[in-house]
């Protein structure tokens, strides 16, 4: 089980606001997973996930109302120090007329926790759909997020804080070259770290050289609605009549 996101925890402010909003129109297409920005269209499904007592325990989260979840999504969208992608099943999403929410399997997050060191990013991954665990979805999503952080955000050091009982997640991060550097018995969590020096950077970019970066607006909306998409940056804010006209087009096969 991969999941460690305490989604109600406050984040410290960071000066790189624009940098952390850079993914608002970004799609990353891999082999198993496609990463898309977290919009209001994803909130309902995410809210369903977070009713699970197992996910609440593993993410150290309290259940929120649907209204609170929408408010949380809006705050994450505007956060100066948080970069979030929803993890989709690439095969289901590509080449078929399926909306994002029908293909959601989890989420992956990167945020800056040290205002004095913007090159340090804390990474979290949650594969919420049980049938997708242990199949490489979490590994690929994590590698894709790490590569994005290195290439686009200037991250050179990663940390992951994981509950001690979450052995699958700890094992996965160690396979990605993370080393355990601390254990907190009060919060029952371990901290793993990876310093991305030249050798690790080459390895990371090799692991993700199949990933394609594309425009979310261009992939999801027909040409006639691109102007509407630009007027309403969050797809959830597009008027209902225009949303009904959207054709959820295929966006390319597995890479």
N, C-alpha and C positions, 0 to 999 in steps of 0.2 A: 504494500500500500504506500503510495506516495502522496503525502499531504501534510503541509505544515503551516498553512497560512492563517495567522491570527488576524482576521480581517477587520477587527474593531480597534486594533492598536493604533494610537496616534503616531504620526511620523514627524521627525524633526525637520524644520525648514531647511531648504538648500538653495543656493543662489542660481543653480542651473535650470531654472524653470522651463525655458524654451527647449533645452536639450531633452528633458524628460517628456516633453509633449511631442517629440519628433515622430512617434509611431502612430499618431492619430489617423493617418491615412495609409498605413503600411500593412501589407500582407506579406508574410514569409511562407513560401511553399516548399515543403520538404517531401520526403518519400511517404512516411506514414501520417504526418501531421501537417496541418496548415495553421499558422498563427494569424489571428485577426485582432484588431483593437477592440477593447471592451466597450460596448455601447449599450444604450438602454434596451435595445432589442434582445440582449442576452440576459437581462436581469431576471426575468421570470424563471427561466431554467436554472440559473444560478441559485435563486432563492429556493427552488425545490431541492437542490443538492444540499443546501445548508440546513435543511430540516433534519438531516441524518445525524443521529446522536454520535455515530462513529466519526463522521467528519468534524463535528463540533469538538469532539475530544482530541482528535489528531491535529486540528488547526487551532486549538485553544480559543475557540470562538463561542460567542453567545448568539442564540437565534435572534434574528431581526424580523420585523414585520416587512411585508412587501414594500410598503411606502418607505421604510427606513433603508431597505436595500437599494431602491432607486436613488435615494439621497446619497447613499454611500458611493454608488457608481458615479454620480455627478462630482462628488468630492475627489474620487480617484482620478477622474478625467482631468481635473484641474490641478492635481497635486504637483508641486514643484520637484518632488524627489521620487516619484513612483512611475514605473513603466510596466504596463500590464497588457498581456495578450490572452485571448481566449484560445484554447487548444481545440481544433476541429479534427475530425477524422477526414484526412485528405481525400481518400477514395470516395467516401459518401458525398463529400462536398463538391468534388470535381466531376464535371460531365453529366451531372444530374440536376434536375430542377428542385433543389433542396435549399431551404433557408438555413442560415447559420445555426439557429437554435435546435434544429433537428440533427445536427452533426457535432454538437458540443460534447467533449469528453473531459475537459478540465480547464485549468488556467496556469499561467506561469508569470512570475513577477520578478522585477528587479528594482531595487530602490536604494537610495543613498542614505546611509545612516550616520555618516560622520561629516559634518559641515566643513571640517578642516581638511578632509581628504576626499575630494570628489572622484578619485580613481578607485575607491572601494565600493563595491556593490554587493548587497545582500540578495541572494537569489532564493526563490521559493517555487515549488512545483506541486500541483495537486491534480491527480487523475481521479476525478470524482466518480466516473462510471466504472463499476466493478469489473465489467467484462473486458475493459481495456487495460487493466493492470497486468503487469508482468509480460507485456507484449512489445516493449520497446518504445511505446508512445511517450512515456515520461522522459526517457533518456534522450530521444531525438529533440523533444521540445526544449529540454534543458540546454542541450548543446546549441540549438538555434538561438536561444535567448542569450547565452554566453557570447556567442559569436557576434550577435547584434550589439551587445554591450561593449565589446572590445572595438568593433569597427565604427560604431556610430556614436558611442557615448564616452569613449576614452577610458573605459574600465580596465584596470590592470590587476586587480585583486578581487576575488570573490569569496564570500562567506555564506555558509548555510547553517542555520540553527534548526535542529531537528529533535523531536521528542525521542527520548531514549528507547521507547517501546517500538518506534517506527524503524524496525531493522531493515526493511526492504529499501527505504529511502536512504538510510545511512550507507548501505551496501552499494547502491547505485552511484552515490556521489563519490565514494572511494574508487569505484571503477572509472570515474571521470577525473582521477588524479587528485582529488581533494584529500587532505590529511586532517585527522582530528587534532585540534589544538586546545580544546577546553571542554570541560564537563561541569554542568551546574546541577548539583543534586537537589537543590531547592526547587528549581523549575523543571527538573528532570529532563534536561535537554543537553545535547552536545553541539559544539561548534566545530564545523569543518571549514578548511580554508584552501584556496588555490591561488598562488601567485603566478600571474601570466607573464613569464619571461619569454625570451625569443623562441626557445624550444617548445614551450607550451602553446605559444601563439600559433606557431606553424602547425602543430598537431591539431589545435582547435579549428583552424581555418581549413585544414585538410578534411576533417570530419564533417564539415558543413559546406564543402565546395559545390554540392548539388543543390543548395538552397537558392531559390529565386525570390527576389524582392520586387513586389509589384504594388500598384495603386489599388487600394480598397474601393475607392469610388468607381474607378474604371472597370473593375471586375464585377462589382455587384449591381451597378445601375446601367440601364441602356443609355446610349448617347444623349437622348432627348431629356434625360433627367439629371445629367451631370450638373447643370446649372442649379437645379433644386438642391442637389447634394451639397454644392458649395455654399448655397444660401443657408442650409440647415446642416451644419457640420456633423451633428449626431443623427444617424439614420432614424433613431426613434422619434426625432422631432419633425420628420417629413409628414405633411398632412396625410390623413388616412386615405383619401382618394388617390393621391399620388403613390402611396405605398401599394395600394391594391393593383396599380398598373405596372408595378415592377415585375420584370421577368427575372427569376433567379437563375441566371445563365450559368452554363458550365465554364469553368475557369482553368482548363488544362488538366491533363492527367498527372499521375505520379511521376516524379522526377527520377 
